[in-house]
Amino acid sequence: MKGKLFNMQNISAKELFTALNDGTDLILIDVREAFEHNEFNIGGILIPFQEILNHHLIINKNTPVVFYCEKGVRSQIAIQRLEEKFGFTNLINLTGGMYAWKKQIINNDI
């Protein structure tokens, strides 16, 4: 982290579900691999983790962008790298990723 502490924004699956249903203006980016995305996803743009820095120009800097992966680790690292290298301030991590989404939203285990 090169000496910088990150105060990353996070959103829970329940908060994201509500925001999506309310029509909140946000963008979703899935940083998992294509096979994971194809198995289950909540929409959004697929940009695999290993490719995220090469696609920074297509990430909107003016709208909240929620990153997600399977458990929230790859998306967190992707956000940290984008913030550090390109100065993004609008990136939000889905806490617990698709695991939390399936548990909290699909299985209604809140």
Z-matrix of the N, CA and C atoms (Angstrom, degrees):
N
C 1 1.445
C 2 1.527 1 111.77
N 3 1.279 2 118.18 1 2.72
C 4 1.455 3 123.30 2 174.20
C 5 1.530 4 113.17 3 51.93
N 6 1.320 5 115.95 4 40.54
C 7 1.449 6 119.93 5 175.35
C 8 1.514 7 116.15 6 79.10
N 9 1.313 8 118.52 7 -0.62
C 10 1.456 9 120.89 8 -179.00
C 11 1.528 10 109.53 9 -101.41
N 12 1.315 11 115.37 10 132.16
C 13 1.458 12 119.61 11 175.54
C 14 1.518 13 108.78 12 -91.40
N 15 1.307 14 116.33 13 132.80
C 16 1.459 15 121.17 14 -178.89
C 17 1.520 16 110.15 15 -99.58
N 18 1.310 17 115.93 16 129.52
C 19 1.457 18 121.95 17 173.08
C 20 1.516 19 106.51 18 -104.47
N 21 1.318 20 115.43 19 73.83
C 22 1.447 21 121.70 20 -173.59
C 23 1.526 22 111.20 21 -68.41
N 24 1.320 23 113.94 22 139.57
C 25 1.458 24 120.21 23 173.84
C 26 1.522 25 108.26 24 -79.04
N 27 1.315 26 115.85 25 139.30
C 28 1.460 27 121.66 26 178.90
C 29 1.518 28 109.12 27 -129.58
N 30 1.320 29 114.99 28 155.61
C 31 1.454 30 121.82 29 174.95
C 32 1.521 31 107.78 30 -139.00
N 33 1.319 32 116.78 31 139.43
C 34 1.462 33 120.71 32 178.41
C 35 1.528 34 109.34 33 -82.66
N 36 1.300 35 115.99 34 163.59
C 37 1.463 36 120.61 35 178.05
C 38 1.528 37 110.39 36 -59.42
N 39 1.315 38 116.94 37 -41.60
C 40 1.466 39 120.99 38 -179.76
C 41 1.528 40 110.87 39 -64.04
N 42 1.337 41 117.11 40 -43.85
C 43 1.465 42 120.71 41 178.53
C 44 1.528 43 111.54 42 -63.65
N 45 1.338 44 116.47 43 -41.03
C 46 1.465 45 120.05 44 178.71
C 47 1.517 46 110.96 45 -66.69
N 48 1.313 47 117.52 46 -42.29
C 49 1.466 48 121.91 47 178.33
C 50 1.527 49 110.11 48 -57.85
N 51 1.325 50 116.11 49 -45.57
C 52 1.460 51 120.90 50 178.85
C 53 1.520 52 110.61 51 -63.76
N 54 1.322 53 117.58 52 -45.25
C 55 1.471 54 121.58 53 -179.89
C 56 1.529 55 111.19 54 -60.69
N 57 1.326 56 117.06 55 -42.51
C 58 1.462 57 120.67 56 179.15
C 59 1.527 58 111.07 57 -65.45
N 60 1.310 59 117.21 58 -41.05
C 61 1.462 60 121.36 59 179.24
C 62 1.524 61 112.48 60 -70.20
N 63 1.329 62 116.74 61 -28.14
C 64 1.466 63 121.54 62 178.79
C 65 1.524 64 112.16 63 -83.00
N 66 1.333 65 116.72 64 -5.54
C 67 1.460 66 120.09 65 -179.76
C 68 1.519 67 114.07 66 78.34
N 69 1.328 68 116.53 67 21.24
C 70 1.463 69 120.52 68 177.85
C 71 1.523 70 109.61 69 -58.43
N 72 1.331 71 115.65 70 136.83
C 73 1.454 72 121.42 71 -179.45
C 74 1.519 73 109.38 72 -75.30
N 75 1.314 74 116.75 73 105.56
C 76 1.454 75 122.42 74 176.22
C 77 1.517 76 109.40 75 -153.28
N 78 1.307 77 114.84 76 164.24
C 79 1.459 78 122.11 77 -179.39
C 80 1.520 79 107.29 78 -118.90
N 81 1.329 80 116.63 79 141.87
C 82 1.461 81 122.17 80 176.64
C 83 1.525 82 109.28 81 -108.06
N 84 1.331 83 116.15 82 136.16
C 85 1.460 84 121.39 83 173.37
C 86 1.519 85 108.36 84 -129.64
N 87 1.324 86 115.05 85 124.38
C 88 1.459 87 123.91 86 178.93
C 89 1.527 88 107.42 87 -96.95
N 90 1.330 89 117.99 88 118.78
C 91 1.459 90 120.81 89 -178.62
C 92 1.531 91 112.64 90 -100.28
N 93 1.313 92 116.25 91 14.41
C 94 1.466 93 119.64 92 177.46
C 95 1.526 94 109.59 93 -79.67
N 96 1.306 95 115.89 94 178.82
C 97 1.461 96 121.64 95 175.83
C 98 1.530 97 109.28 96 -78.71
N 99 1.325 98 116.33 97 160.30
C 100 1.467 99 121.32 98 -176.93
C 101 1.523 100 112.04 99 -56.92
N 102 1.327 101 118.35 100 -41.07
C 103 1.467 102 119.99 101 -178.74
C 104 1.529 103 111.24 102 -63.78
N 105 1.333 104 117.52 103 -34.92
C 106 1.461 105 121.24 104 177.62
C 107 1.531 106 110.07 105 -69.09
N 108 1.312 107 115.23 106 -44.14
C 109 1.468 108 121.53 107 178.78
C 110 1.523 109 110.54 108 -60.84
N 111 1.317 110 116.27 109 -42.40
C 112 1.469 111 120.80 110 -178.91
C 113 1.525 112 112.28 111 -67.94
N 114 1.327 113 117.65 112 -31.34
C 115 1.465 114 121.34 113 178.71
C 116 1.523 115 111.37 114 -68.54
N 117 1.335 116 116.39 115 -43.10
C 118 1.457 117 120.99 116 -178.46
C 119 1.520 118 108.80 117 -165.52
N 120 1.327 119 116.19 118 132.54
C 121 1.456 120 119.94 119 175.29
C 122 1.516 121 109.13 120 -155.34
N 123 1.323 122 115.21 121 167.03
C 124 1.463 123 120.97 122 179.75
C 125 1.527 124 110.44 123 -111.49
N 126 1.314 125 114.94 124 23.09
C 127 1.456 126 120.24 125 -179.11
C 128 1.512 127 110.18 126 96.50
N 129 1.273 128 115.39 127 -166.85
C 130 1.452 129 119.56 128 178.41
C 131 1.508 130 113.17 129 90.89
N 132 1.303 131 113.45 130 -179.67
C 133 1.455 132 122.78 131 -176.74
C 134 1.520 133 108.56 132 -93.43
N 135 1.321 134 116.70 133 132.36
C 136 1.458 135 121.23 134 176.37
C 137 1.529 136 108.38 135 -89.30
N 138 1.322 137 115.89 136 115.51
C 139 1.464 138 122.42 137 171.45
C 140 1.531 139 105.48 138 -133.03
N 141 1.331 140 117.74 139 97.15
C 142 1.465 141 119.66 140 -177.75
C 143 1.534 142 112.26 141 -53.05
N 144 1.307 143 115.02 142 145.91
C 145 1.459 144 123.93 143 -175.94
C 146 1.529 145 112.71 144 -45.67
N 147 1.319 146 116.99 145 -47.23
C 148 1.464 147 120.72 146 -176.25
C 149 1.527 148 112.87 147 -65.78
N 150 1.331 149 117.34 148 -16.89
C 151 1.458 150 121.43 149 -176.91
C 152 1.534 151 113.44 150 -104.91
N 153 1.321 152 117.73 151 -4.11
C 154 1.462 153 121.34 152 -168.99
C 155 1.534 154 113.14 153 -59.91
N 156 1.321 155 118.62 154 -42.33
C 157 1.467 156 119.94 155 -178.36
C 158 1.522 157 112.02 156 -66.77
N 159 1.327 158 117.01 157 -29.03
C 160 1.468 159 120.76 158 179.22
C 161 1.523 160 112.11 159 -75.47
N 162 1.330 161 117.58 160 -13.46
C 163 1.466 162 121.82 161 -177.24
C 164 1.525 163 112.70 162 -114.30
N 165 1.316 164 117.83 163 19.88
C 166 1.464 165 120.79 164 -175.96
C 167 1.521 166 113.33 165 -61.03
N 168 1.321 167 117.45 166 -26.73
C 169 1.468 168 119.57 167 -177.32
C 170 1.532 169 112.94 168 -70.31
N 171 1.322 170 117.52 169 -21.01
C 172 1.469 171 119.01 170 179.94
C 173 1.530 172 112.27 171 -90.56
N 174 1.329 173 117.39 172 -2.79
C 175 1.464 174 121.24 173 -179.87
C 176 1.526 175 108.44 174 -88.98
N 177 1.312 176 115.76 175 120.48
C 178 1.456 177 122.50 176 -177.98
C 179 1.530 178 110.31 177 -65.30
N 180 1.328 179 116.47 178 133.06
C 181 1.467 180 120.72 179 178.98
C 182 1.522 181 113.11 180 -96.77
N 183 1.337 182 117.30 181 -1.64
C 184 1.465 183 121.07 182 -175.21
C 185 1.519 184 114.11 183 -110.63
N 186 1.307 185 117.65 184 -6.77
C 187 1.463 186 122.87 185 -178.20
C 188 1.521 187 107.91 186 -122.39
N 189 1.323 188 119.02 187 144.14
C 190 1.461 189 119.68 188 174.78
C 191 1.534 190 110.33 189 -57.90
N 192 1.325 191 115.61 190 133.27
C 193 1.463 192 121.78 191 -179.67
C 194 1.521 193 107.91 192 -122.16
N 195 1.335 194 115.97 193 118.58
C 196 1.459 195 121.37 194 179.87
C 197 1.523 196 108.65 195 -98.08
N 198 1.325 197 115.38 196 121.95
C 199 1.456 198 122.29 197 176.96
C 200 1.515 199 108.86 198 -97.49
N 201 1.343 200 115.25 199 141.07
C 202 1.457 201 117.84 200 175.53
C 203 1.521 202 111.26 201 -143.10
N 204 1.338 203 114.26 202 156.54
C 205 1.457 204 122.97 203 175.23
C 206 1.525 205 106.46 204 -143.79
N 207 1.309 206 118.25 205 -153.95
C 208 1.459 207 119.36 206 -177.25
C 209 1.530 208 112.49 207 -75.25
N 210 1.331 209 117.09 208 -46.02
C 211 1.473 210 119.60 209 -177.41
C 212 1.520 211 113.60 210 -127.35
N 213 1.318 212 118.01 211 3.36
C 214 1.452 213 121.23 212 176.10
C 215 1.511 214 116.02 213 97.08
N 216 1.337 215 117.55 214 2.08
C 217 1.459 216 120.24 215 -177.45
C 218 1.531 217 111.36 216 -86.09
N 219 1.329 218 117.07 217 -51.86
C 220 1.471 219 119.67 218 179.45
C 221 1.520 220 111.18 219 -61.06
N 222 1.323 221 116.58 220 -40.23
C 223 1.468 222 119.68 221 179.61
C 224 1.524 223 110.56 222 -65.01
N 225 1.316 224 117.81 223 -37.73
C 226 1.463 225 121.77 224 178.00
C 227 1.525 226 110.30 225 -63.85
N 228 1.315 227 117.16 226 -45.16
C 229 1.468 228 120.94 227 179.58
C 230 1.524 229 110.44 228 -65.71
N 231 1.337 230 117.11 229 -40.85
C 232 1.465 231 120.82 230 178.29
C 233 1.526 232 110.51 231 -59.70
N 234 1.321 233 116.47 232 -44.22
C 235 1.469 234 120.79 233 178.82
C 236 1.522 235 110.49 234 -62.55
N 237 1.313 236 117.38 235 -46.52
C 238 1.466 237 120.72 236 179.77
C 239 1.524 238 110.80 237 -57.67
N 240 1.318 239 117.17 238 -43.88
C 241 1.467 240 120.63 239 -179.44
C 242 1.525 241 111.70 240 -66.79
N 243 1.324 242 116.97 241 -41.57
C 244 1.474 243 120.06 242 179.03
C 245 1.526 244 111.57 243 -66.84
N 246 1.318 245 116.88 244 -40.05
C 247 1.468 246 120.37 245 178.16
C 248 1.520 247 110.83 246 -64.32
N 249 1.313 248 115.51 247 -44.65
C 250 1.457 249 120.27 248 -177.08
C 251 1.532 250 111.97 249 -67.91
N 252 1.316 251 116.75 250 -44.98
C 253 1.463 252 120.70 251 -173.41
C 254 1.530 253 113.80 252 -83.88
N 255 1.340 254 117.11 253 -34.14
C 256 1.459 255 119.94 254 -172.32
C 257 1.532 256 114.18 255 -122.48
N 258 1.323 257 117.73 256 0.35
C 259 1.459 258 120.97 257 174.48
C 260 1.520 259 116.50 258 75.20
N 261 1.314 260 118.27 259 22.08
C 262 1.465 261 120.17 260 177.53
C 263 1.529 262 110.04 261 -61.71
N 264 1.333 263 116.09 262 143.53
C 265 1.467 264 121.41 263 177.42
C 266 1.525 265 111.71 264 -129.90
N 267 1.322 266 117.82 265 3.44
C 268 1.462 267 122.42 266 -173.52
C 269 1.526 268 113.31 267 -115.22
N 270 1.319 269 117.40 268 18.06
C 271 1.463 270 121.20 269 -175.48
C 272 1.523 271 110.58 270 -95.83
N 273 1.330 272 114.90 271 138.31
C 274 1.465 273 121.89 272 -175.21
C 275 1.525 274 108.68 273 -129.17
N 276 1.314 275 116.89 274 135.67
C 277 1.455 276 122.21 275 179.96
C 278 1.532 277 110.24 276 -96.74
N 279 1.327 278 116.36 277 131.56
C 280 1.467 279 120.77 278 173.27
C 281 1.522 280 107.42 279 -78.38
N 282 1.313 281 115.91 280 107.37
C 283 1.459 282 121.99 281 -178.66
C 284 1.525 283 110.17 282 -61.10
N 285 1.314 284 115.85 283 124.40
C 286 1.464 285 120.48 284 178.03
C 287 1.511 286 114.57 285 82.25
N 288 1.318 287 118.11 286 -6.28
C 289 1.465 288 123.17 287 174.97
C 290 1.520 289 114.47 288 55.65
N 291 1.323 290 114.93 289 -148.38
C 292 1.466 291 121.08 290 -177.78
C 293 1.523 292 111.51 291 -68.10
N 294 1.318 293 116.91 292 -25.68
C 295 1.457 294 120.03 293 175.73
C 296 1.530 295 109.75 294 -60.68
N 297 1.327 296 116.01 295 -48.11
C 298 1.470 297 120.60 296 179.45
C 299 1.521 298 110.70 297 -67.05
N 300 1.335 299 117.33 298 -38.99
C 301 1.469 300 121.11 299 179.53
C 302 1.524 301 109.91 300 -59.67
N 303 1.335 302 116.38 301 -48.98
C 304 1.469 303 120.45 302 -179.34
C 305 1.523 304 110.79 303 -61.79
N 306 1.327 305 116.44 304 -42.00
C 307 1.462 306 121.04 305 -178.18
C 308 1.525 307 111.79 306 -69.56
N 309 1.339 308 116.82 307 -48.22
C 310 1.455 309 120.41 308 -172.91
C 311 1.535 310 113.72 309 -84.41
N 312 1.300 311 117.42 310 -37.82
C 313 1.464 312 120.26 311 -174.86
C 314 1.519 313 111.85 312 -95.17
N 315 1.320 314 117.25 313 -51.86
C 316 1.462 315 119.66 314 -177.17
C 317 1.531 316 110.48 315 -72.80
N 318 1.333 317 117.30 316 -46.52
C 319 1.468 318 120.29 317 -178.96
C 320 1.518 319 112.71 318 -89.17
N 321 1.350 320 116.41 319 -3.24
C 322 1.474 321 122.92 320 178.94
C 323 1.528 322 112.14 321 52.68
N 324 1.328 323 115.92 322 41.46
C 325 1.468 324 122.09 323 -179.19
C 326 1.516 325 109.22 324 -105.00
N 327 1.322 326 115.99 325 75.80
C 328 1.474 327 120.57 326 -173.75
C 329 1.476 328 111.88 327 -92.71
